[in-house]
Amino acid sequence: MLWLFPRHPQEEVNAHIKRWAPDLQKDAGLRFLHSTFLLWHIVMGAALLASGWAYGGPALGVSWLIWGMAVRMVYVFHVTWFVNSATHMWGYRNYETTDDSTNLWWVGLLAFGEGWHNNHHAYQRMARHGHRWWEVDVTYWAILTLERLGLAWDVVHTIPRSPSAAKSRAVASG
């Protein structure tokens, strides 16, 4: 299982961040959370164990720890892997893209909207991944809430108007 935790040279990590997430690198709060990532898992595990133990004894504490950490992480990892594997093998396409991405309904539901992967590949900056009425996108609802609370801004809500966008729309509706 160690393949999940590759060790990359710091120069490689910095180059990756500079290319793909320079805005995130500028945020001191996000840099702090990134550097203390493991600490927060340990704190959460200790809090679950301690509060369950205090509320109902050692058995409940261990149960809260297992369900709150281990089962949750297994779910999150597997759903993430479904987004990056199953949605490139099965499903339907709303847009012609240069890859094999598809929209897969059951991954869309499990991943709160991330399973509408072809939509995401066609319009990567757009917050809404569900482009049809039946493509439920809970993540977009969360982004809308954050935007209305003033915690998210510059959110892209609509399909951008460009020649490539018009071509993608034509393929999707044709």
NORJONOR-V636917 format. One line per field, one symbol per residue. ss: DSSP state (a for helix, b for strand, c for the rest). phi: phi as a letter, one per 40 degrees, with the letter a starting at -180 (. if undefined). psi: psi as a letter, one per 40 degrees, with the letter a starting at -180 (. if undefined). A space follows every 10 residues. Layout:
BEGIN
ss=???
phi=???
psi=???
END
This chain:
BEGIN
ss=caaaccccca aaaaaaaaaa caaaaccaaa aaaaacaaaa aaaaaaaaaa aaaaaacaaa aaaaaaaaaa aaaaaaaaaa aaaacaaacc cbcccccccc ccbcaaaaaa cccccbaaaa aacccbcccc cccccccaaa aaaaaaaacc cccccbcccc ccaaaaaaaa aaac
phi=.cccbcbbdd cccccccccc accccccccc cccccbdcdc cccccccccc cccccagccc ccccccccbc cdcccccccd ccccbdcbbb hbbcbcbcbb cbbbdccdcc bfhccccccc ccbccccccc bbccccbccc cccdcccccg cbafcccbcc cadccccccc cccc
psi=eeeegihiid dddddddddd fddddehddd ddddefdddd dddddddddd dddddeiddd ddddddddcd dddddddddd dddecdeedi aihdihieaf iihhdddddd efeeegdddd ddgdehdhdh eideghgddd ddddddddee eiifhhdihi hidddddddd dde.
END
